[in-house]
Amino acid sequence: MTMYKSLRISASVRNTVFALALPFAASGVALAAAQESTIFSYDGQDFIRVQTTLKSEDGQSADSTKLDRSSPAYKALSKKISYTGKTMLFGKACDANYAPLTNASGNLTGAIFVANCDD
């Protein structure tokens, strides 16, 4: 939970602070916890992976891919609610945790994701 709070603070101060946090946040979380992690931006319709440790099925970075709109995580995040549960990502079964990010006005700006995924 502390991880969420520190990322939320960084993300909610200003877009520039959020952008400065991106290069190290997702990879640092994953390395420290041996987990997958992602920071999503939200454009009003889609959650887009802007920094992630996830790889697609062909081994390429999953940066710039979108969270599936039919997923339970998307449905929860779009209501500013966290989601914890099993999910399939790029062919891997994951025990996932998603949390929404909001700005100082309470507007949804993105999300963070941390998971343990099968190899």
N, C-alpha and C positions, 0 to 999 in steps of 0.2 A: 504494500500500500504506500509506503514512503516513496517508492519509485514513481507512482502515479502522481503524488502530490508535487514532487520536484519537477516532473515533466510538465504538469499542468501550469505551474507557476511560470516556468520558462516560456510555455506556449501562449499564455494568456496576457503577458505584459504588452508585447508588440509583435507584429509579424516579423520584424527584423530580428528580434531576440529569438523567436521560434526558428527562423532560418539559420541562425548561428548555432543553435542547439542541434540541428539535424545531422551534421556530419559525424558527430561522435555518439549521439544518444542511442540509436538503435543498435549499432555494433557494440558499443560499450555494455549495454544491458545484456546482450546475448553472450558476450565473452564472460562477463562476471557471473552469469547464472547458468551457462551452458544451455541456453534456450534460444528459440527463434524469437525475433522481435521486429516490429514494424511501427513506423509513425505514418499515419494517414493525414492527408488534408481533406477537407470537405468543401465541395463547390456548390452546395445547395441541392445536389442530386446524388452525387457519387462520392464515396470514400476512395481516395487514390493513394496508393503506396508511394510516398515520397522518399522514404528511407527504409530499407528492409534487409534482413539477413536471409530471407526466403529466396530460393531458386526455383525457376519454372521446371517443368518436366525435361526440357532440353538443356538444363544446366545454366541458363542465363539468369541474370538478376531479375527479380520480380518487380523492380522499381517501375513505377508508372502504370501498374496493373490496378484494376478496380476490385473492390470487395463486391462479391456477388449480391445483387439486390434481393434475391430470393432467400438469402441465408438468414438464420435467426439472429446472427450478430448484426447484420445490416438493420433489421427491423428494430432491434433494441437500441442500437446507437442512434438511429434517426429520431428516437424519442428521448435521447440523452440519458439512456439507461445502460449500465454495464451489462456484459454478457459473459458467462462462463459456461463452457460445454465442449463437447466433442465436435470436431469439424474436419473436413477433408480439404487440404490445400495442396495443389500441384502434385496430386497423387500420394500425399502423405497423410496418415491419420494423426490428428493433433488434439491434445487437451489444451484448449485455448482460453485466454482471458482477454477481453476487449474492454476498454474504458473510453468514454467520450471526453473530448477536450472542448472547453468553451472559453470565450473571451470574457473580459470584465463585465460586459453587458449580458452575459448568459447565452450568447449566440453560439451555436455549434460551429466549431472551426476545424475539427478533425477528430482523431482517435489514436489510441495506442493499443498495441497488441503484443502479448507475450505468450509463448506456448512451448510445451514439450511435444515434439513430433517424432514419430517413428522414422527410422532410417529406411 
